Amino acid sequence: MNHEEIETFLAVVEHGSILRGAQSLYISQSTATNRIQQLEGKLGAKLFYRQKGIKSLTLTPQGQNFLSIAKQWSVLWQEAQNLNSFENYTELRVSAVDMINSFMFVEVYKKMMKNHDHIVLNIQTNHSSKIHPMVDKQICDIGIVSGLYNYPSVKFVPLYQEDMVLVYNQYSLYAQTLDNRDLKSEDEIYLTWSEKFTLWHNRYFPYSKRKKIILGTASMLLSYFDEVNNWSIIPMSLANKLMKLNPSITYSLFDNPPPQRMIYLLINQYLKPDIQEAIQIFVDEIVSELEKNDGLTVLIENYEKVQNLIK
């Protein structure tokens, strides 16, 4: 079989006759007939029913079976023809929790696009519990999470840790008194950061009372600081971002603070060799960006910590 025979077969099927199929390929009817006969001879099967006086052709059962094969052949042939035109790039699939994608790593992603255009980022947002199985099944190459789950092939490296702080409007009643009794539960914008955070929160704030609103993602937070007495407890890095977006917001530290928030990088222990260079570049950009952020304790110095996890 060759491409011309497959091409002719598909054209005859599409147009319903050898004549019209030949015309679509700008070849003679006899050339098309000859190609079909050669193809049938090589396959050892009749592909079309032929009846005298009837110009249209229909496929035999063998022709029907061969049609799907011919279509696949045509696609592969086209891809082979375009082989030299394919761009040489690596796709790096990153799945991270919302705060990372919406706030923390925006500049990292921009730098990757600007300085490393041979790497194409594929960014997804998921919860930590969903990211672990994605890394385990190699649906994504890197996971950035705030909680850890046990998957044997998934290895982790601590990226950074930071304090949790109280954010509030500088014109609120609490800002004038700094009395926790002026932090009303019904004014709290609540996010569940971790189980440890929830335990701490229930100890120092009445957990039985209603909240102003309970949010599932950090990216929603700014929209709900339009009332002067609203308050929330969030990571310091996020507080710094919010203060830039809304100058009326400020923050303070706790005397008995919540557990620090930890962020981890996940990779599969059996990392594909062709992706390791892209991950190294990505990790280096992460470290460079984290070191600029006040209030963070960076826990990873370079790519070597990641490399030690790979078999």
FENMO-V741468 format. One record per residue. N is the residue number from 0. RES is the residue in three letters. PHI is phi in whole degrees, -180 to 180 (999 if undefined). PSI is psi in degrees with one decimal (none if undefined). D_LAST is the distance of its C-alpha to the last C-alpha in Angstrom with 2 decimals. Layout:
BEGIN
N,RES,PHI,PSI,D_LAST / N,RES,PHI,PSI,D_LAST
END
This chain:
BEGIN
0,MET,999,146.7,44.19 / 1,ASN,-136,174.0,43.93 / 2,HIS,-64,-38.3,43.53 / 3,GLU,-62,-39.5,47.30 / 4,GLU,-67,-42.8,47.95 / 5,ILE,-65,-44.3,45.34 / 6,GLU,-60,-42.6,46.62 / 7,THR,-67,-43.0,50.18 / 8,PHE,-57,-47.8,49.38 / 9,LEU,-66,-36.6,47.82 / 10,ALA,-67,-39.9,50.77 / 11,VAL,-66,-41.4,53.29 / 12,VAL,-62,-45.0,51.57 / 13,GLU,-65,-40.9,51.52 / 14,HIS,-98,-10.0,55.17 / 15,GLY,85,-2.1,56.62 / 16,SER,-156,157.9,58.47 / 17,ILE,-67,-38.4,58.05 / 18,LEU,-62,-52.2,60.54 / 19,ARG,-69,-33.8,58.87 / 20,GLY,-63,-42.2,55.39 / 21,ALA,-64,-42.5,56.70 / 22,GLN,-63,-36.2,58.31 / 23,SER,-68,-24.3,55.08 / 24,LEU,-99,-0.5,53.45 / 25,TYR,59,44.8,56.57 / 26,ILE,-129,166.3,57.16 / 27,SER,-77,160.2,60.18 / 28,GLN,-64,-35.9,60.62 / 29,SER,-68,-36.6,60.93 / 30,THR,-65,-43.0,57.62 / 31,ALA,-63,-43.4,55.91 / 32,THR,-61,-44.1,57.68 / 33,ASN,-63,-40.7,56.66 / 34,ARG,-65,-42.3,52.95 / 35,ILE,-64,-42.2,53.02 / 36,GLN,-65,-39.9,54.80 / 37,GLN,-64,-40.2,52.34 / 38,LEU,-64,-44.7,49.42 / 39,GLU,-64,-36.4,51.19 / 40,GLY,-66,-41.0,51.90 / 41,LYS,-69,-33.6,48.26 / 42,LEU,-84,-20.9,47.18 / 43,GLY,70,33.2,50.17 / 44,ALA,-153,147.5,51.04 / 45,LYS,-82,131.0,53.48 / 46,LEU,-97,-25.5,51.84 / 47,PHE,-128,148.1,55.03 / 48,TYR,-80,132.7,58.30 / 49,ARG,-122,126.6,61.19 / 50,GLN,-131,135.7,64.73 / 51,LYS,-63,137.4,67.78 / 52,GLY,85,-8.3,69.18 / 53,ILE,-113,114.7,66.06 / 54,LYS,-78,-31.2,64.06 / 55,SER,-77,148.0,61.11 / 56,LEU,-116,146.3,58.32 / 57,THR,-124,152.6,56.21 / 58,LEU,-78,142.8,53.06 / 59,THR,-78,169.6,53.17 / 60,PRO,-56,-38.5,50.59 / 61,GLN,-66,-35.2,48.74 / 62,GLY,-66,-39.9,49.03 / 63,GLN,-61,-43.6,47.60 / 64,ASN,-65,-37.1,44.57 / 65,PHE,-76,-22.4,44.12 / 66,LEU,-59,-45.8,44.48 / 67,SER,-65,-36.3,40.99 / 68,ILE,-65,-42.9,39.54 / 69,ALA,-64,-38.7,41.65 / 70,LYS,-65,-41.9,40.48 / 71,GLN,-64,-41.0,36.80 / 72,TRP,-58,-45.6,37.74 / 73,SER,-63,-41.5,39.54 / 74,VAL,-64,-46.1,36.62 / 75,LEU,-63,-38.9,34.22 / 76,TRP,-64,-41.7,36.89 / 77,GLN,-64,-41.6,37.36 / 78,GLU,-64,-38.0,33.66 / 79,ALA,-65,-37.8,33.70 / 80,GLN,-66,-29.9,36.75 / 81,ASN,-93,6.4,35.06 / 82,LEU,-56,-42.8,31.87 / 83,ASN,-73,-16.4,32.95 / 84,SER,-93,-7.1,33.91 / 85,PHE,-64,136.0,30.54 / 86,GLU,-74,142.6,29.30 / 87,ASN,-90,95.6,26.11 / 88,TYR,-143,162.6,24.19 / 89,THR,-116,130.7,20.92 / 90,GLU,-93,123.1,21.30 / 91,LEU,-108,115.1,19.33 / 92,ARG,-95,117.4,19.86 / 93,VAL,-119,127.3,20.40 / 94,SER,-119,124.4,21.80 / 95,ALA,-139,160.6,23.45 / 96,VAL,-70,161.8,26.27 / 97,ASP,-57,-44.8,29.75 / 98,MET,-62,-35.5,30.42 / 99,ILE,-65,-50.0,27.43 / 100,ASN,-72,-34.1,28.47 / 101,SER,-86,-25.6,32.18 / 102,PHE,-130,-61.6,32.40 / 103,MET,-67,-42.4,29.54 / 104,PHE,-107,14.8,27.49 / 105,VAL,-59,-44.9,30.39 / 106,GLU,-69,-33.5,30.64 / 107,VAL,-61,-46.8,26.91 / 108,TYR,-63,-40.4,27.26 / 109,LYS,-64,-41.4,30.44 / 110,LYS,-66,-36.5,28.98 / 111,MET,-62,-42.6,26.14 / 112,MET,-66,-39.3,28.88 / 113,LYS,-78,-43.5,31.09 / 114,ASN,-100,-14.7,28.87 / 115,HIS,-137,65.3,26.03 / 116,ASP,-72,-5.2,27.86 / 117,HIS,-82,-3.5,25.33 / 118,ILE,-114,123.2,23.16 / 119,VAL,-104,117.2,24.79 / 120,LEU,-81,136.7,24.04 / 121,ASN,-118,100.8,24.36 / 122,ILE,-102,129.7,25.24 / 123,GLN,-129,151.8,25.89 / 124,THR,-112,127.1,27.31 / 125,ASN,-149,167.0,26.53 / 126,HIS,-77,156.8,26.72 / 127,SER,-55,-39.8,23.76 / 128,SER,-66,-26.0,24.12 / 129,LYS,-87,-28.7,23.84 / 130,ILE,-71,-37.9,20.92 / 131,HIS,-56,-51.9,18.45 / 132,PRO,-66,-27.0,18.97 / 133,MET,-66,-41.3,18.87 / 134,VAL,-69,-40.0,15.32 / 135,ASP,-60,-41.8,14.47 / 136,LYS,-90,3.8,16.21 / 137,GLN,59,34.4,14.94 / 138,ILE,-76,-28.7,18.59 / 139,CYS,-131,157.9,17.74 / 140,ASP,-90,-33.3,14.94 / 141,ILE,-135,139.1,15.85 / 142,GLY,-119,141.5,17.91 / 143,ILE,-122,114.6,20.35 / 144,VAL,-133,165.5,21.94 / 145,SER,-111,-5.1,24.44 / 146,GLY,-140,154.9,23.59 / 147,LEU,-114,141.7,20.66 / 148,TYR,-132,155.5,20.31 / 149,ASN,-88,107.1,18.24 / 150,TYR,-131,119.9,15.74 / 151,PRO,-55,-36.9,13.00 / 152,SER,-89,-3.9,10.35 / 153,VAL,-97,122.1,11.75 / 154,LYS,-111,154.3,10.84 / 155,PHE,-133,154.7,13.63 / 156,VAL,-132,127.3,15.05 / 157,PRO,-63,130.0,18.86 / 158,LEU,-93,-55.1,20.53 / 159,TYR,-160,165.5,24.15 / 160,GLN,-135,156.6,26.96 / 161,GLU,-155,161.0,30.65 / 162,ASP,-75,151.9,34.04 / 163,MET,-96,135.5,35.81 / 164,VAL,-129,162.2,39.34 / 165,LEU,-91,122.8,42.60 / 166,VAL,-110,140.8,43.67 / 167,TYR,-160,168.6,47.30 / 168,ASN,-81,134.2,50.11 / 169,GLN,-70,-7.5,51.93 / 170,TYR,-105,10.0,55.23 / 171,SER,-77,167.6,54.51 / 172,LEU,-63,-40.0,56.49 / 173,TYR,-62,-37.2,53.51 / 174,ALA,-62,-27.7,53.28 / 175,GLN,-83,-33.7,56.88 / 176,THR,-105,-28.1,56.65 / 177,LEU,54,33.9,53.00 / 178,ASP,-107,120.8,53.89 / 179,ASN,-58,-20.6,51.26 / 180,ARG,-68,-17.2,54.12 / 181,ASP,-90,3.3,54.47 / 182,LEU,-93,91.0,50.98 / 183,LYS,-77,135.2,52.16 / 184,SER,-57,-36.1,49.69 / 185,GLU,-72,-3.5,51.33 / 186,ASP,-106,1.7,50.30 / 187,GLU,-83,132.0,46.58 / 188,ILE,-95,106.3,43.99 / 189,TYR,-103,134.1,41.31 / 190,LEU,-128,138.4,37.57 / 191,THR,-88,101.6,35.33 / 192,TRP,-83,-35.4,32.51 / 193,SER,-170,169.0,31.02 / 194,GLU,-65,-40.3,32.31 / 195,LYS,-64,-39.2,32.84 / 196,PHE,-63,-42.9,34.79 / 197,THR,-61,-42.3,36.92 / 198,LEU,-62,-44.2,37.81 / 199,TRP,-62,-46.3,38.82 / 200,HIS,-61,-41.6,40.79 / 201,ASN,-68,-22.7,42.66 / 202,ARG,-78,-38.2,43.67 / 203,TYR,-103,-14.5,45.22 / 204,PHE,-131,142.8,46.41 / 205,PRO,-62,109.0,48.36 / 206,TYR,-78,-14.4,45.89 / 207,SER,-81,-17.0,48.78 / 208,LYS,-85,156.0,50.28 / 209,ARG,-72,151.6,49.54 / 210,LYS,-98,165.4,47.43 / 211,LYS,-64,-48.2,48.54 / 212,ILE,-163,149.9,45.59 / 213,ILE,-114,120.9,42.08 / 214,LEU,-105,148.4,39.52 / 215,GLY,-95,-18.5,36.22 / 216,THR,-138,147.6,34.80 / 217,ALA,-67,-29.0,35.24 / 218,SER,-66,-17.5,36.39 / 219,MET,-82,-11.9,39.55 / 220,LEU,-62,-46.8,40.60 / 221,LEU,-60,-31.7,42.78 / 222,SER,-65,-15.1,45.05 / 223,TYR,-113,19.6,46.29 / 224,PHE,-106,31.4,47.43 / 225,ASP,-87,-11.1,50.77 / 226,GLU,-104,137.3,52.73 / 227,VAL,-65,-29.2,53.52 / 228,ASN,-96,4.1,52.76 / 229,ASN,-69,146.0,49.36 / 230,TRP,-148,164.0,46.49 / 231,SER,-157,165.0,42.82 / 232,ILE,-118,118.6,40.00 / 233,ILE,-143,166.4,36.98 / 234,PRO,-64,148.0,34.24 / 235,MET,-59,-39.5,35.76 / 236,SER,-61,-39.0,33.92 / 237,LEU,-70,-37.0,35.42 / 238,ALA,-60,-42.4,38.76 / 239,ASN,-62,-38.1,38.76 / 240,LYS,-66,-44.9,38.13 / 241,LEU,-65,-36.5,40.92 / 242,MET,-64,-32.6,43.34 / 243,LYS,-71,-32.8,43.02 / 244,LEU,-83,-28.4,43.79 / 245,ASN,-137,97.8,46.56 / 246,PRO,-61,-17.8,48.41 / 247,SER,-79,-10.5,50.21 / 248,ILE,-87,139.6,47.03 / 249,THR,-138,177.5,46.21 / 250,TYR,-145,164.2,44.14 / 251,SER,-144,159.8,44.43 / 252,LEU,-91,159.4,42.31 / 253,PHE,-95,147.0,42.87 / 254,ASP,-68,-38.3,44.29 / 255,ASN,-118,82.2,42.16 / 256,PRO,-72,158.1,39.18 / 257,PRO,-67,164.4,36.77 / 258,PRO,-58,143.1,33.19 / 259,GLN,-63,149.5,31.23 / 260,ARG,-88,129.1,29.18 / 261,MET,-109,140.4,25.40 / 262,ILE,-123,136.1,23.18 / 263,TYR,-123,150.4,19.41 / 264,LEU,-103,130.4,16.77 / 265,LEU,-110,140.7,14.46 / 266,ILE,-140,163.3,11.41 / 267,ASN,-84,137.3,9.51 / 268,GLN,-59,-30.9,6.09 / 269,TYR,-104,59.7,5.93 / 270,LEU,-66,138.3,7.67 / 271,LYS,-67,133.5,10.05 / 272,PRO,-58,-35.1,10.27 / 273,ASP,-72,-8.2,13.95 / 274,ILE,-104,-8.7,13.75 / 275,GLN,-66,-38.8,11.80 / 276,GLU,-64,-41.4,15.11 / 277,ALA,-64,-39.4,17.07 / 278,ILE,-66,-39.7,15.02 / 279,GLN,-60,-45.8,15.44 / 280,ILE,-63,-42.9,19.13 / 281,PHE,-63,-45.1,19.48 / 282,VAL,-64,-41.0,18.13 / 283,ASP,-61,-39.2,20.43 / 284,GLU,-68,-36.6,23.30 / 285,ILE,-62,-49.6,22.72 / 286,VAL,-60,-44.2,22.92 / 287,SER,-59,-41.2,25.97 / 288,GLU,-74,-40.7,27.72 / 289,LEU,-63,-35.4,27.08 / 290,GLU,-66,-17.3,28.56 / 291,LYS,-86,-11.0,31.77 / 292,ASN,-95,112.2,32.24 / 293,ASP,-66,143.1,34.62 / 294,GLY,94,-8.4,34.08 / 295,LEU,-99,146.3,30.29 / 296,THR,-107,107.8,28.18 / 297,VAL,-77,129.1,25.06 / 298,LEU,-110,1.3,22.10 / 299,ILE,-128,129.5,19.50 / 300,GLU,-92,-36.3,20.40 / 301,ASN,-165,-172.4,18.01 / 302,TYR,-72,-16.6,14.71 / 303,GLU,-59,-38.0,13.11 / 304,LYS,-61,-37.4,12.86 / 305,VAL,-71,-44.5,10.91 / 306,GLN,-60,-32.8,8.60 / 307,ASN,-67,-15.2,7.93 / 308,LEU,-88,-13.3,6.64 / 309,ILE,-92,134.9,3.78 / 310,LYS,-80,none,0.00
END
